[in-house]
Amino acid sequence: QSWREQLAHSLLAAAAEATGCAAPQPAWLAQLPRSYSRYGDLALFPEGTLDHPSFAELAASGRLWPTVCGLLKVRRLAVVRRVARDGVRSSRSRLLYTEPGCDPASATVATCVEHGVSLSWDIADCMFSRGNAAERHRLVPLVAAAAADGSESCIVDLFAGIGYFTLPLLARTGIAQVIAIDWNPAALRWLRRNLQNNRIGESRCRVLQGDNRLVAPAGLADRVLLGLVPSSRLSWPAACRCLRPAGGWLHVHENCDSPREATGCNKDHPNADGSDKDSEDASRTDKDLSVRGSSDGAFGGLAITSNCFYKDRAATAAAHAAFLNSPHAPAAELPPPDAADCDEDPLAEAAETPPVCSRSRPHPAWLSMAASMARELRRHMPPGWRVRVARIQFVKWYAPRVAHLVFDVECRPAG
Ligand SMILES: C[S@@+](CC[C@H](N)C(=O)[O-])C[C@H]1O[C@@H](n2cnc3c(N)ncnc32)[C@H](O)[C@@H]1O
């Protein structure tokens, strides 16, 4: 019997005990989770599961959640809730149950160990996406080699969160310094704690709290990480300013609409049903948000169905207004986003310098996005700089036919 079948049986038993009726109730059967994430002794169920009021009623018998804990061999149960629309992407995951004896002070703390790097966070405060694990470690060998030969010494992580990218780079390479920026104080508290837990000296990580468009340092970085989906576009000008006079690399995360009919390239979709393989954890909440096109603070409404967000000026203006009215708004006035020139044929440029793609058959929309990205980034660089998208890295399916991609962009002064 699978854990899911056993879970259904436990629910039936609890229902029989509580109501005297063992017939499955469609309302709660529909909410049985198909998957869950396990972080140590915590099982985290996807959003929209185990949420029906009748679960609370069944749980009142006192036997349901302990049985589920026994089934999954965990001591704590929680359900992911949608990432908050507050621009800081705070999570609102909800604790269902903790076994007696669990420390109440750390009841909502999760820890994940990847490649020897330990990341902890509070599921009630911060988000974490397991589906980005491979990407978190892809840059490690590149940075390790560049740090070892002395060609790179500084990385700026514009969306550092709890240290998703900062930590593996500091822990597993000899890079001298990472400048980690986030405007969410809760995330930065966990980042600092994660630095300590991984015994990384404070001198190697400068933590800056604030809007990266205002606080990012200029002219220091060999690499800039832009780990925000659906789009990091509003911070592209700041990222360009971060680079050293000798240039460097931008690692730009974007969601790209990738219609199936164009190439059939979704054949190698990780899940047969076209869903996100990461659906078991917090990224699912991102996915739902993006699919419904809801507003999410500074970045919401930036139509992910378009390859050029600034085409939708009304949405961009609305997103800015939402952010400026949020508690995270900076004291200083933000410059308006530059208007991108979206009218040229993006494929013409892609054909000149085709990027390498992690997939054998890149979707045409990915190449198109790479070309328009290179063109827009060039506009934020000093005159004469060369901007080249060297690689398109597929990270995961964020939603059916919406690919989370990372573009490795090299920016250098000419000559
Ligand atoms: C989605 S999380 C990062 C996810 C991560 N890349 C991963 O792999 O799981 C994005 C972080 O960026 C922060 N953020 C968003 N916009 C920002 C801005 N303009 N300045 C600083 N931090 C920002 C949010 O507070 C959040 O902690």
The ligand as an SDF file (V2000), in Angstrom:
LIG
                    3D

 27 29  0  0  0  0  0  0  0  0999 V2000
   11.4940   33.9160   -4.7050 C   0  0  0  0  0  0  0  0  0  0  0  0
   12.6890   34.3420   -3.5390 S   0  0  0  0  0  0  0  0  0  0  0  0
   14.1230   33.5980   -4.1840 C   0  0  0  0  0  0  0  0  0  0  0  0
   13.8940   32.1750   -4.5480 C   0  0  0  0  0  0  0  0  0  0  0  0
   15.1680   31.4510   -4.8110 C   0  0  0  0  0  0  0  0  0  0  0  0
   15.8330   32.0460   -5.9390 N   0  0  0  0  0  0  0  0  0  0  0  0
   15.0420   29.9680   -4.9220 C   0  0  0  0  0  0  0  0  0  0  0  0
   15.7600   29.3580   -5.6560 O   0  0  0  0  0  0  0  0  0  0  0  0
   14.2520   29.3430   -4.2450 O   0  0  0  0  0  0  0  0  0  0  0  0
   12.9010   35.9880   -4.0050 C   0  0  0  0  0  0  0  0  0  0  0  0
   13.4340   36.8750   -2.9150 C   0  0  0  0  0  0  0  0  0  0  0  0
   13.6640   38.1470   -3.5130 O   0  0  0  0  0  0  0  0  0  0  0  0
   13.2690   39.1670   -2.6190 C   0  0  0  0  0  0  0  0  0  0  0  0
   13.0140   40.3710   -3.4390 N   0  0  0  0  0  0  0  0  0  0  0  0
   12.0950   40.5230   -4.4240 C   0  0  0  0  0  0  0  0  0  0  0  0
   12.2380   41.7330   -4.9940 N   0  0  0  0  0  0  0  0  0  0  0  0
   13.2800   42.3550   -4.3810 C   0  0  0  0  0  0  0  0  0  0  0  0
   13.9200   43.6160   -4.5450 C   0  0  0  0  0  0  0  0  0  0  0  0
   13.5310   44.4960   -5.4820 N   0  0  0  0  0  0  0  0  0  0  0  0
   14.9570   43.9330   -3.7460 N   0  0  0  0  0  0  0  0  0  0  0  0
   15.3850   43.0530   -2.8020 C   0  0  0  0  0  0  0  0  0  0  0  0
   14.8190   41.8340   -2.5980 N   0  0  0  0  0  0  0  0  0  0  0  0
   13.7810   41.4890   -3.3850 C   0  0  0  0  0  0  0  0  0  0  0  0
   12.0850   38.5890   -1.8630 C   0  0  0  0  0  0  0  0  0  0  0  0
   11.9820   39.1840   -0.5990 O   0  0  0  0  0  0  0  0  0  0  0  0
   12.4780   37.1030   -1.7730 C   0  0  0  0  0  0  0  0  0  0  0  0
   13.1550   36.8100   -0.5770 O   0  0  0  0  0  0  0  0  0  0  0  0
  1  2  1  0
  2  3  1  0
  2 10  1  0
  3  4  1  0
  4  5  1  0
  5  6  1  0
  5  7  1  0
  7  8  2  0
  7  9  1  0
 10 11  1  0
 11 12  1  0
 11 26  1  0
 12 13  1  0
 13 14  1  0
 13 24  1  0
 14 15  1  0
 14 23  1  0
 15 16  2  0
 16 17  1  0
 17 18  1  0
 17 23  2  0
 18 19  1  0
 18 20  2  0
 20 21  1  0
 21 22  2  0
 22 23  1  0
 24 25  1  0
 24 26  1  0
 26 27  1  0
M  CHG  2   2   1   9  -1
M  END
$$$$
